[in-house]
């Protein structure tokens, strides 16, 4: 009998290969059919790990199959991918069990004629696990082709990203960045100051057997080291939120009120964080464009207990239905997501350099529309979770060039809790995976001329 977790992992990969969904949606669609929580965890691990190491695995498939990936049935490729990932990274599972399950899964997928081929490829990989035919790390970056081969194939990133990052930060930093992306991300939460403090929440977590520590940069952030947030976890006392994402809310300032607009607010982590800083009578308007995201935003706000948040469904790529009365406006813009490859490994295979110009153009439109809502003397914050300058510095520069009544404000001046370590030479928030141990988030702050 095939392991239920491996069947589920295969079904997740099929959804991705068919283009039916992204990784989080594919996992959500499949894992609930598994009754055992351990199987759910293993299926998610296999699928996520396979997506992280896809380029490496595909290189091995092509080598041992002695034919290009494109010449193989996609069902067979997915079975080989998840099985090779297990052979190389989940070594507690006996190799014979992985191979046997893969052969049975090939037959179950209606590809019985390929079962011998699958068996042969996997046994070749298993025999050569200690000496795989992968590009070695070059001594330095003077051999650019060798460096790109190593980064793209051995460290499993798209070649176009390997080229960009090598040229931008050099071999050592690009390598460290990619190694960061290939590690499982820890669970990070933000304590809810309406109901507890970070120190109190750490005590509560320890009482239910969850080992955790205070985040390095986010003042309310907690990183979980060991244990799970089971039913007895203190619900309502925290929000799931990446640490780098928590820093974006600090750009709004310690006192962002009296009227704040979060234009792309779902899932609601930043909106609720900012809402906690508002005084009596001050309000935050939280927006998003899709019904599903508005529903998620509503749940987050309700769970937080914030009573000063109002929800409005709007499309920030179009003129906004508000007056220019806001003291602070946040545009955490939809972007390529290339700064979050550790948490969302499938993004690296879904994006291409051709995506960046259209994304940047849409981001600039959003920023211009949002800027019209800022009152004189008010603050405008632009943020992304992209690694690429087209979506970050270039958009910020283009906005300033086209909007003379705004000036740049150093992020370091935004909030006393924002560490200077995460502010770059241009004055932007920029978290670096290899330097800060965080996903790459970017943030720029602008101020409108005049007085509040």
N, C-alpha and C positions, 0 to 999 in steps of 0.2 A: 504493500500500500504506500502510495506517495505521501510524503509529509504534507499535511494541510497548509503549513506555512509556505512551503515551496510552490504549491499550486496557487496560493494567493499571490505570492510574489510574481509568478509568471503572469497572472491575470492583470496585475498592476502594470507590468512592462508592456503587455499587449495594448492596454489603453494608451500608453505613451507612444508606442510605435504607430498606432493607428491615428494619432493626433486627436484623440477624443478628449483629452484633458491634460492638465499639468500634474505634477507628482502629488501635491497635497490632495487634489480632488480624486485622483486615481486611488490613492491609499484609503481615503475616506469611503469611496464607493465599494471597496473590496473587503476591508478589514472587519467590518461589523458582522460579516457572515461567519467569522471565526468565533467559536464559543470560548476558547481558552485564551486568556490574556497573554500567555507566553507565546502562543502561535501568532497573535496579533503583533507582538513586539518583534518576533523573528521575521515575519513577512515584511514589516516595515523596514527593518534593518537590511534585509537582503535587497529589496528594491532600491532603497536609498543608496546603499553602498555600491550597487551595480551602476547606478547613474553617476556616482562620483568617479568611478574607475572605468567608465565606458571606453574611453580612448585606449587605455592600456589593454583592456580585455579584448577589444576589437583587433588591436595589433597582434595579439597572441592567437586569436581565432584565425586571422588571415595567414599567419605564419604556419601554424600546424595544419590548417585545412589546405594550404597550398593553393588558395584561390581567394579572390577579393570578397569582402563581405557582401557586396551588391549581388554576387552570383548565388548567394544562399537564400533559402526561404526565410522570411522574417520570423516565423515561428521558431525555426531551428536556431536562428541567431539569438533570440531572446532566451531560449533554454540554455544555450552555451554561455551567454553572458552571465546569467544569474548563477550558473553552476561554477564557472571559473572564478567568479567573485567569492563564492563559498570556499572553494579549494584554496584560494590564496589568503583570505582574510578571516574566515570563520573556521579556524583549524581544529576547534573542539569537535566538529562534526567529522566522523571518519570519511576519508576520501571515497571509500567503496560505496558508502551510503549515498553520497552526493552523485556519483556516477550512475548508480543503479536507479535512483530517482529520476535523473535526467533522461535515461533511456526509456523508462516507463512513461515519463511526461511527453517524450517525443511521440511515442505510440498513441498516447491519449490525445495529442494534438492533431492526429490524423496524418502523421508523417512517419509511419512505420518504416518505410524504406530508408530513412535517414538515421535510424537508431544505431546501426553499426558505425556510421560516420561520427555521430555524437560520442559514442563510447570511445572511439579511437582518439579523437581530438582531446577529450577530457583526460584520458589516461596519459597522453603525451604531456599535457600541462602538469599533471600531478607528478610525473616522473622527473620533470625538469624544474620543479618549484624553486630549487636553490640556485639555479643558473638559467634564468629566463632570458630569452633573446630580446632584451630591451636596451634602448640607447643609454650608454653610461653618462654620468655627469662629466662634462668637459672640465679641464683644469681651470679654464677662464672663459670669458665670453668672446675672445678674439675669433674663435671659430663659430660664427653666428649660426650657421646651419646646424652644427652639432648641439649648440645650446638650445635652439628651438626644438630640435628633435627630442632632446631630453625633457624639456618642459612640457611639450605637448603630448608625447607618447608615454614616457615613464611616469610623469606626474599628472597625466590625464586632464589636459585642458585644451580647448580649441586652439588650433595653430595661430589663428589671427590674434587671439588674446595673448598667446605666448610671445608673439612678435611685438605687440604693443608694450606689454609689461617689461620685457627684456630691454627694449629701447628706452623706456621711461625710468626704470629703477635699477637696472642691472641684474646680473644673473643671481647673485646671492639673495637680494631682496625678493626677486620674482620667485625664486625657489622657496623661500620661507613663506611667502604669501600663498603659494599653491599647496604647500604642505599643510598650512592652516586650513585652507578650503577643503582638504581631504580628510580632516578629522571630524568626528561627530560633534555637533554643537551642544553645549550644556543647556539645560533649561534655566531661563532667567526670568525673574518676576520683579515687579515693582510694588512695594508696600503702599497701602492706601492710607494716607495720613488722616482721612476722616474717621478711621476706625482703629488705627494702631500706629506704632512707630516701627522703623526697620528693626531696631534692637528687640522690641517685644515680639515681633514676628519671627525673628531668628530663634527666640526661646520657644515659641509655640511649635515651630517646625521640629526642633530638637526633641520636644516631648512626644512627637508622633514618629520619631525614628528617621527624620530627614536630616541628613548632614548638609549644611549650607554655609556660605560665607558672604560677607558684605562685598558688593561689587566695588571694583577699584575706582571707577570714575563717576558712576551715577549715584547721587546721594541717597536715593531710596531703593536702589537696586540690590537684589539678592541672587546669587548664583547657587544652584542646587548641585551638590557634589555626589550625593548618594541617597537613594531612597526615592519614593514616588509620592505624588500628591494624591493620596487616596481620599475616600469619602470623608474621613475625619479631618481633612485639611481645613484650615480656617477660611472658609469661603467668604468673599466680600472684603477680605483684608488684603488682597493682592490682585494684581492684574498681570497676565502673561505679557511680557514685553522685553524685547532684546535690549541689552544695555546701551548700545550705540543709539538706538531709537529713543531711549529715555533722554539722552543728551539733547536731542533736537528740541524738546519741550523747554529746556533751559534757555534756549535762544530767545524765547518770548519775554524773558526777564523775570525778576522776582515779583514784580507787580505789573502784569500785562494789561490789567483792566483800565477803564471800567467796562469796555465792550470789546470782546475778542471774537474773531472769525477764524475758524479752522476749515479751510475749503475742501480738503481731501482727508477727512477725519477717520474713516473706518480703517482698522477695527475699533479705534477709540482710545488707545493707550495714551497718546499725546494729548488728546482733547480732555480726558479725565484728569491727567496730571496738571494741565494748565488750570482746569476748573478749580482744583484744590487751592490755588493761589489767589483766587478772586475774593474780594471782600463782600460785605453785605450789600445787596442791591446791584452788584456787578454780574454780567452775564457772558456766556460763551455760546455762540452759534456754531453748531457742528454740521458739516455738510458732506454729502457724497452723491454719486450720480446713479448708482444701480440699486434696485430694490433689495437685492441680497446683501449688499454691503450696508445699506441703511438698517436692515434688520439686525445685522451683527453689531453695528454701532449702537443701536438702541439697547441691545442686551448688555453691552459693556457699560454704558452709562447707567443703566438701571442697577446693575450689580455694584457699581461704585458708590451708590448713594448720593451722587452729586445732583442737587436740585436746581442748580443754576445753569444747566445746559439745555438748549433748545435745538431740536433737529429740523433741518430743512433740506429737502432733496433738490440739488441743483447740479448743473453741469458747468464747471469752472472754465471750460473752453469757450463758453458763450458769455455775453454780458450778464452780470450778476444782478439779481432783483433786490438789491439793498441800496442804502444811501451811504455816502462816504463819511460814516460816523465812527468807524472802528479805530480804537487805540492801537490794536495789534491784529495783524492778519498773517496767517500761516498758510504757506503753500508747500505741503509735503508731497511733491508731484509724483504721479505715476511715471515710472522710468524703466530702464532695462533691467534693473535688479542685479546688475553684475557685481555689486559690492556684497551680495549676500549668498555667494555660491556655497559657503559652508552649510547654511541652513536650507538652501534651495538648489541642490546640485544639478537638477535638470535644466535650470536656466542656462547653464553654459552651453548646452546643446540646442537650445531653442532660439538663441540670439545670434545675430550676425552683424558685421559692421554696417550693413545697409540699413539696419533698424535705427541707427543713432540719429541721422539727420531729421527724420520725421518726429522722433521722440523729442528732440531738442526744440523743434519748431512748435510742437504742442505745448511744451513746458514754458516757452517764452510767451505764448499766447495766454496761458493760465496766469503767469506772473503779472502780465500787463493788466488783465481783467481784475485780478485781486488788488493790484496797486491802486486802482480807481476807488477802492473801498476804504483806503487808509485816510484818516483825517490828518490835517496839518500837524506836524510834530509826532505823528504816530510811527509805528514800527512795522516793517514787512519782513517776514522770514521766508526764505526759499531753501528747501531741503530735498535731497534725493538719497537713495541707497544704491547709487551707481558708482562705479569706479572710474568712469570715463570722462575726460575733461569736456567733451562736447556737450554733455548734459549738466555739467557742474560749472566750472570757471567760465566757459564760453557763454553759457546762458546768463550768468550773473553779469558778465561784462557787456553783453548785448543789451541787457535790460538797462543798465546804467547809461549806456550810450544813447538809448532811445527815450529815456525818461529823466530829463534834467532836474526835475524837482525832487529827486531822491538822491541820497548820498550813501556810500557804504559805511557801515559801522563795524568795528572789529568785534568778532564774536567774543573775545575775551572780556569785553566790557558789558556783555549782555547780562550775566548772572554771576554772583560771587562764588557759586558752587561749581562753575564750569572751569575745569583745570586748564591751565595754559598749555599743558602737554598735548592736548587734542586740538589746538589752534595752530594753523600753519602760518607760513611767512606772509601770506596775503591777508591774514586776519580771518580766514574761514574755519569753521569747524571741519575737521577732517580726521576721522578715526582710521588708523592704518592697521590691517591685520597683523603684519609682521612686527610692528612696533608697540601696539597697544593691546593686542590679543582680542580685537573686536572686529566685527563686520565693518566694511567701509561705508560710512555715512558722510555726507557732505552737507554743510549748512552755511548760508550767507545771510547777513542781516543788513537791511537798508532802513533809512529814516527819511520821512517826508519833510520837506522844508516847512517852516512855520512853527507855531506854538500850539500845544494841546490846550 
